[in-house]
């Protein structure tokens, strides 16, 4: 997956970042092989920033989806009420 030199002594923060980036890339590529990339401090930092930005955007997207689902339900209830109201008015007019 990554191409490059990994030092035997890696601090735990770097190792943790590498594991998180690797898991995120596996998720993003969803079963497809992750393209090779050079592993160094700069690429790890950039991939970490990209991962964080992607996760923030996913959270925003989920909030938008939830909002749209709520609005859909509200409109559906409103539509049922409106249909019942129209039916009631038409029924009264037919009786008169």
N, C-alpha and C positions, 0 to 999 in steps of 0.2 A: 504494500500500500504506500508506504513512504520510502523515499530514497534519501539516503544521507547517513551521516555518522551520528550515532547516539553514544554519548559519553557514558562510561560505566557509572560515574558518580553524577547523578541527576538529582537536583533538589526535589523535595516532595511536591512542591507547588507546580513545577514544570511537569513532573510525572502525572500529576492529577489533571493538569490542563491537557496533556497529550491523550489521556484516557477519555476525557470528556469530548474532545474534538473527534477522536476516533469513533466513539459511540454516536455522536451527532452525524458524522459523515456516513456511517453505516445506515442510519435512519433516513438521511436525505436521499441516498442512492437506492434505498429500498430493495436490497437483494442483488443489485447490480454491483459489479466490482468497482471499488473506489479507485479513481485514477491515481497513479503514482504522483507523489509530490516530494519536493526536497524538504527534509526536516531540518530546520535550524530555528534559532530564536525568533527571527523575523517572520517566517512563514507560520510558526506556531502562534505568535502574537496576532497576526492577521486573521488566521483561521479562528482563533478564539473570539476576536472582535466580530467576525462574520457570524459565528455561531450565536453570540449574544444578540446581535441585531436581528437575526432570523427568529430567535425565540421570542423576542419582544414583539415582532410583527405577527407571529403566530398567535400570541395572546390577544393582540388587538383584533385580529381577524376573528378569533373565537367570540370576543365581545360583540362584534358587529353581527355575526351569525346569530347569536343569542337574541340580540335586539330585534333583528329582522323576524326571527321566529315568534317573538313576543308580539310584535306588531301584526304579524299574519294572524295569530290567534285572536287578537283584539278586533281586527277587521272582520274576521269570520264571525265572531259573536255579534258585532255590530250589524253585519249583513243578515244574520238570522233574525235579529230584532227588527230591522227595517222590513224584511220580508213579512214577518208576522204583523207588523203595523200596517203595511199596505194591504195585506189580506183582510185585516180587521176593518179598515176604511172601506174597501171595496164591498165587503159583506154588508156593512151598514148602508151604503149607498144603494145596493141592490134591494134591500128591504124597503127603503123609502120609496 
